[in-house]
Each structure stands twice: as structure tokens, then as C-alpha cells.
Amino acid sequence: MPAEPTSGNRRIAPAPGRADSVRAKLAELGLSEADIAGAVAWARSGGGEAGG
């Protein structure tokens, strides 16, 4: 399900034509939906915080 643009949670969906190019680039890089989900989970857990 695509993210809906809202001010409360700062999610912004790419323009309809742009979404396809983003998906194509991710495929070109060999990144799967699971890779992205894992990266988001890691970032939300504070995995990239400096000094920690």
C-alpha cells in the first residue's frame, strides 16, 4: 500500500510516474521489498544513531 502524503507523519508518496522509476532503480540495484523493510526497521530502531 503506498504511503499517503500527510503532515503528521511526514510520509510523502512520489508522483505516479516517478514511483515506477523508483521501483525500477531499486530492482536495478538488486534491492527487494524485504531489504527496504529491513532498512526502515533498522533506522527506526535507532541503529544509525551517532555515539550509540
PyMOL commands that set and color helices and strands:
alter all, ss='L'
color gray80, all
select helices_A, chain A and resi 16-28+33-44
alter helices_A, ss='H'
color red, helices_A
deselect
rebuild
show_as cartoon
